[in-house]
Amino acid sequence: MDLLTYCLAKPGAWQDEPWEGDVVAKVGDKIFAFVGSGAAVTLKCGSKPEADELIAIYPDDVSLSAYIGRYGWVSVKVGGKVPEDELLELIDASYEAIVAKLPKSKRP
């Protein structure tokens, strides 16, 4: 499955490239998925303890994201041991978490 297409199918989602070569999916003015080259996707995974739990389950395929990992962001290897349906659920959860933080007037 093309993860960028999946992300962009969400209500109000749009593609941006805030840094050269770094494709992201946004809702409102906030990023909910760093899609990049497609080898990995970086997502908001709730809190750091939730991220740590996911890393414990998939230590070879999930890691805390550089710089933003302390806020619960993880990088998930695409095509690794994380099942595709679970990866899609993680994208859904990241999207919902970011939408919930948007002002009501900017929510889709």
N, C-alpha and C positions, 0 to 999 in steps of 0.2 A: 504494500500500500504506500502511496505517496503521502508522507506525513504533512508536507506543506499544504497539499490540497485538502487534507482532512482538517487541518487547523483553519484554513481560510473558508471552509464551509460553515463555520460557527457564526451565529448572528453578530454582526458588527465587526467581524474580524477583517483585517487587512494586512498586506505584506509591506514591510519596510526594510531598508538596508541602512541602518544608522551608522555602521562602520563598513568600509569597503570589504565586500566578500562575506559579510555576516548577515544572512537573511533571517529575519525574525517575523513572527506573527504577533500582531497587536490587536487589542480591543480598546476602544477609546484611544488614549495616548500612552497606554501601558503595554509592555511586552508580556506575553504569556507563554511564548515558546521561542527559543533560539534554535532555528532549524539548520542553519549553516550548510555544510557540504552533504548532509544526510547520513554521515557515519555515526552521528550521535545527535540527540536532541536534548536541550536543557530546559527543564520545567520547574515551576514552583510546586513544591511537594509539602505544602503545609508548613509545619514547624521543623526545626532542626532535629528533634527527636523522631519525628515521622520519617525524615530523610535518612537518619541513622538506621532506622528499622529496615527500610528498603535496601540500604547498602548491605546490611547484615544478611539479607535474603539472597541478594545477587552481588556478591563482592567483586566479581570480575567484570560486571557489566554496568554497575551504577556507582557513581562517585559524587562527592560534594563538588559543586561548581567552584571554580576559582573566583575569588573575590566575593561572590554572593552566596556561597554555600552556607554561611552562618545564618542566613535568612531563610533557609529551607529549600534552596535551589539545588537540583541534582542534574547531572549529565547521565543520560541513559544511552548505552550502545545500541544502535539499531541492528537487528539481525542477530543479537546475542541470545542469552538465556531468558530474558524478559519476554514472555509470550506477547504476541501482537495485540491480543485483546486487552491485556493488562497495560500495555503501553498506551493504547487508545484511551483507557480509563484514566491514566495519569495525565494525558493531554486534557481530557475533559475536566479533571479536578483542578489543573493549573488554570484553565480558562475560567472556571467558576470562582476560584479564589481571587483572581484579578478583577473579574466583573464585580464581585462583592465589595471590593475596595474603591471602585469608581463612585464618584458622586451620582446620586440617583438620576440627575439630569443627563448624564453621559452614558448611562447603561443602555445596552441595546434592548 
